[in-house]
Amino acid sequence: MKVLVVGTGAREHAICDTLKDDVELFSYMSKVNPGISRIAEYKQGNESEIEKVAEFAKEKEIEIAFIGPEAPLGKGIVNKLEEVGVSCVGPNINAAKIETDKSFMRKLFEDYKIEGSLTYKVFDEYEPLSEFLDSFDKDVVVKPVGLTGGKGVKIVGDHLKDNQEAKEYAKEVMDNAMGGFAQVIIEERLVGEEFTIQAFCDGENLIPMPAAQDHPHAFNGDKGPITGGMGSYTDKGGLLPFLSQDDYDKAVHIMDKTLKAIKEEASPYKGILYGQFMLCSDGPRLIEYNARFGDPEAMNVLPLLKTPMIEICKDIVNGTLSSADFEDKATVCKYIVPDGYPETNHAGEIVEVDEEAINNLGAKVFYAAVDLQDDGIHLSSSRALGIVAKSNTISEAEKIAEEACKFVKGNVYHRSDVGTPVLVEKRVEHMKEILG
């Protein structure tokens, strides 16, 4: 079967790696990913130019397309591919609004009485926004309504000093139509521990994957700016050290109700639904949804997948999804990034990766925002590659991943604390404090 994976980064490399043994693999990517280019016939181009992607798919007689990033989903790539007879693992433009239009997502929770929501308001004028923040006695989160690549959200007490600074940033979001909308969402700041559940969806049925926890801050100890994600881990048993089976099941129930609401309000949702939750004193609360695999979380769960990915893809497009089996192990992913990231002066430089040494340790490399050229692998200003290891415990997997990071040379760094016992225990103790 001919399968096309759309996208350039580590998430797409992980998807391709999971598919490669069972399909004739094709890729459409904006830069030449060193990992994908070895295992797929590829075309280089902008993934958001959806007409060109559809032309390539039609030319190569693609049967199923797997859409990696969010931007093409927001442009309607699934609708365009379906027009030329290509089935898709990914939601159409209406169903993708669960990510591309955050106000749509919050209204869905209200209209369908889905539990786990939070206090929020959408504004397109400064005066009512200012009045609301003057009267709101909790810290807030400021979010552009549209897509900003995971970098538009700012939090009072983290990036913003107080609600006065939140006003100023919210005005900037609206004035500049950040994310494509001259609107902003103000949400209450939740207190707890974040976790992610990703699920395969066929429009009716939902199969959840192991829970993961991302580390969005740039530097060790959860310091520095929020980035696209500096690493993540999963635990044996599919839960997390601070997450009970009951709380996991509650989060999955919220996702299942959302899946059914999207079908009623927009159209059947086929693809990957990513739920980002905060575990609070009253249980899991939904922070936001993504309409695709997470990056880095895809790199944690896909190496554990035992069911052939192509069989899951067929079930998604056919509406016959019933099960997916995962290896019962823990994983740790550490992202290697250019020095100074998210601000860096090292874009364009060469990074050296000893894949053989990394593989010999039992770890894997998934390439992200790098570009393979004749003289080597070049950094961009974004994340370079993910190092992933799996073992019987988070601690064992962390040691393997940390050792593997030594085999990447260049002006790069990574968070050495992702998955360490000290940081994991910090999460557990924090949750104990919240639960009293």
N, C-alpha and C positions, 0 to 999 in steps of 0.2 A: 504494500500500500504506500502511496506517495503522500507524505506529510510535510507541510510547510510550517516552520516556527518563525514567527515575526518578532524581531527584537535583537538587541545587540549585546546585552549585558550578562552578568553572572546568573541571574534568574533564568534567562533564555539558554545559557550554556548548560545549566542543570536540567532544564526540560529536554534539551537535545540529547544530553548524556543518558537520560532515562529512556528515551525513545530509540536510540541509535541501533540497537541490535535487532529490532523487529520491523523496521520500516525502511523505505527509500527516503532519505531525509534531505530536505531543502531548507534554506534559510534566507531571509530578507533582513539585512542589517545595515546600519548607517556607517559603522566602522568594521574593520576586519577583526573579528574576535578570534584569537589564536586557537582557542579550544573548539569553537563551532566550525571554523574553516577546515579543520582536519577531518570532520566526521559528516559534513553536509555539503551538498552543492549549493553555492550561495550567489546572491546578487547583492551588490552594495548600493544602497539608496536610502532615502529618508522614509522611515516606516510610517510616517503620518501622511505621506503622499499616497493615499489609499487607492487611487485609480491605477497607479503604477504597480502597487503590490498585487492588485487584482489581475492586471495584465500578465504579470510574471506567473501567478498561480494558474491562470488559464493556459498560458503557453506550456507550462510544465505538467499540465493535467493533474494538478493537485486534488486529492480527495478530501483531506481534512487539513484545516489550518488551525494552529494553536497560537493565540495572540498573547504575547508576553507583557508589553507595557501598557499603561493606561491611556497615553495620548492618542494612539490610533483608535482605541475603543470609543473615546469621546468624539472622534471625527466620523464614526460610523463605518469602520473597516469591516465589521461583520456583515452589515447590510450590503456593502459593496461586493464582498466575496460571495455571499449567498446569491447575489444577482447573476454571477457567472458560474453558479453551480457548485461552489465549494462550501462544504459543511464546516462549522467553526466550533472550537472550544474557546468560548469567550462570548460575553453578552452583546446583544445588538445595542444600537445607540440609545434606545429608550430604557432598556434594563440597566445599562451601564451608568445611568444617572445616579445609581446608588453610591457611586464614587464621584462622578463628575459634577454633581450638583448636590452639595451638602444640605441645602434647604429642602430638597426633595426627600432626602433620607430622613431628616428629622420630622417632616410632616407625615411621612409614612408611619412612623412610630406613634404619632398622635392619632391619625385617622384609623389605624388598625389596632390601637390599644396594645401595642407591643411593649412589654415590660423592659426595664433596663435603660430607659432614656434618661435625659438630664435636662435641667433648666437651660433654655436657650432662647435667643431672639435674633431675627435677621433684620439688618438695617441697610437702607440705601441713602439715608440722609444723616448729616452729622448731629443736628439738634436733638432729635429723639434719642439717638445713641448716647449723647452726652448726658441727657436727663436720666436715662436708664442706669448708666454707670454711676451717677451721683447717688442714686437711691439703692443700688445693689450692694449688700453688705458682705459679699463673698469675693474672693479672688476669682478672676475670670481667665478664659482662654480666648484669644482672638484668632479667627480662621477666615481666610478668603473662601468664598463660596465655591470657586472652581479649582482646577488643578494647579499646583505649584511645585510638583516634584518632591513633596514631603518637606519642603523648606519654608513654607509660608506661615506656619503656625507659631505664635508666640504666647508665652504663658506668664502671667503675673506671679512674681516670686521666683522666677527662673530667668527669663529674658527681659521682663518688664518689671520696674520697681513697684508700681502700684496701678490702680485703675485710671489715674490721670495719664500715665504713660500708655496705658491700653487705649485710651481715647485717641491719643496722637497717632499710634500705629494703625488703629482702625480707620482713621481719616486717610492715612496714606494708602491703605488697601483700597478704599473706595475711590479716591482721587485718581489712582493709577490703574483702576480696573484690574487689580492683581488677580491672576487666574482666569481672566476673561470676563469677569462680572464686576460691575461697579457696586458690589454689595459685600457685606461682611457679616459673619456669624459671631455672636458673643455667647459663650457657653460658661456655665459654672465650672470652676476648676475642681476636678475630682481628686480625692486623696486615697491612695492605695497602691497596688502593684499592677503594672500593665502586663497583659499577656495577649497572645494572638492565637486564634484558631482559624485554620484554613479548611475549606471544604470543597469537594467535588459536587457539582450540581447539574442536574439534567432537566431543570424546569419544574420538576415535581419532587424529586428525591434529593436528599443531601447526605453525603458521606463525609464526616469530619475526620481530620488528620490529627496527629499528635500536637499538643499545645506547645508553643514556643514563646520565649521572651527575648525581645530585641533590646539593644543598648544604643539609643539614639544619640547620646552625648558624645562629643568628639574625643574626650580625654579620660584617662583613668579616674576612677572614683566618681563617675557620673558628672564630670565637670565639663565646662565649655559649651559651645553652641550645639543645638540639635542639628543633626545631619540626616542623610538618608538611611543611617543605620550602620553601626560599627561592629556588629557581631551579634550572635544569638545562640541560644542553646535549647535543646529539648531533653527530656528525662525519660528513663525507662518507664514503661507503663503508660506513656502518652500524656501524663500529667506534668506538673511542675512541683518543686519542693514546697511551695506555698499554696498550691492549688489542689483542692479536694475534688473527688469524683463528682460530688453533688454540684459544686460550683461550675465544673466543666460541663456537666449535663445541662445546667441552667443556661449557660452561654450558648450551647448548641441549640437549645429550644428557642432562644431568641433569634438565632440565625434561621432556623426552620420556619418560624412565623414570618420573618422578613422575606424569605424566598417565596412564600405563598402570597404575601402582600404585593411583592413586585409583579408577580404574574397577574394579579387582579388589576393593579394600577397602571402597569406599563405593558409588559409581555413576559413570556416564560424566560427565566434566567438560566442560561446554559454556560457553564464554564467553572471558574474558580471564584468562590466568595471568601473574602478575607475579612474576618471580624477582629478589630482591635478593641480590647476590653480593658477596663480598670476593675480589679477586684477590690471592692470597698467593704465597709463594715456591714452593709446590707446586701452583699452579694455582687455579682458581675454587672457592670454598667457599660453600655456600648459607647465608645469614643467615636469611632467612625468605621466605615466599610471601605474596602478596596475591591475593585472589580476584576482582580487578577491575583496571581501569586505575589507574596511579599518578597522583598529583596532586602535582607538576606534570608528570611525564613524558608523560602523555597529550597535553599541549599541544605537546610536541616532535615526536612521531611522527605525530599525526593530520594536521597541515597538510602532511605529506610524502606522505600516502597517495594513490596514483593510481587504484587499483582502487576502484570505487564501494562505499562502505561498506555499502549495502543488500545488494549481492550477497554480501559477506562474511557479513553477518548471516544471510541465507538459507542459505548453505553451513554455517554453524555449527549452526543448528537442524535442518537436514536431514542433517547428518553427511557432507557432500560437500566439505569444505574442501580446496582444492588449491594455491592460490597467492594472493599479495597483493603488489602492486608499489608501491614507494616512490620518490619523487623523490630523486636522488642529490645531496643538499645537506646542509649543516650547519645546526643551529638553536640558538638561545639563548632561554631563557625566564627572565625576571626577575619575581619576585613583589613586588608593592607591598602593604605591610601598614601598619596603624595605627602611629604612633609609639609606641615602648615595647614593641611586640609581642615576646614572647607575653604580657607584662603590659602593659595599656594603659588609659589614661583617656579614650580618644577614641571609644569605641563610641557610635553614634548620630549622630555628626557627618556632615556632608555632604562628599563627595569629588567634585571636578569632573574630568571626563575629556573631553579633546578627541579624540574618536575619529577625526574627519576628518583631523586633523593626523598622528595616529599611522598611519592607513592610508596617507596620502600618502608616508610614509617607507618603506612596504613592510612595516610591522609589523602585528600583530593584537592585539586586546584580548580576553581571556577573563575574564569576571566570575566572582568567587568568592563569599565570604561577605559580600555586600552585600545591601541591600534597596532596591528601587525604590519610592519613595513619590511622592506628588503634587508635593512640593517638591524632589525630586532623589534622588540615590543616597546612601544612608546606610551608613556603616561599621558593622561589628560589632566584636567583640573579636578576630576571627580575620583570616585573609588576605583581602585585598580584590580584587585582580585580577592576572592574569598578562599580561605584555607579551611577545610572541613574535616573533622575526624569523628569517628563513632567508636563507642566502647560500652562496657557494662555500666559505667557510672559517668556522671558529668565530669567529675574530677579526672578520671582516666582519659576521657576524650579531650579535656582541656590540655593536659600535659602533652598529648600527641600533637595537637594543633599548634601549641606554643613552640614545640621543638621544630615543627615543619616551617614555621614562619622564619626561622633562621636561614632558610634556603632561598629567600627572596632578597636580592641585593639591589640597592639604589637609594635615592633620596626618598625613603618611604618610612612609614611607621604604622603601628597598629596598637589597639588597646590590649595590653597584656593581661588585664584583669578579667576579661570576659570568660565566664565559666569557672572562675577560681572558687575554691571553697569559701574564701573570705567574702567575696561579693555575693555568692549565692546565700550564705548565712545572713548577710545584711538584709537581703530581700525577705527571708523567713522571719527574722526578728521584727522587721518593719511591719509585716502583716500581723504578727502577734500583738504588737502595740495597738494597731488599728482595731483589732477585734477585742482588745481589752482583757 
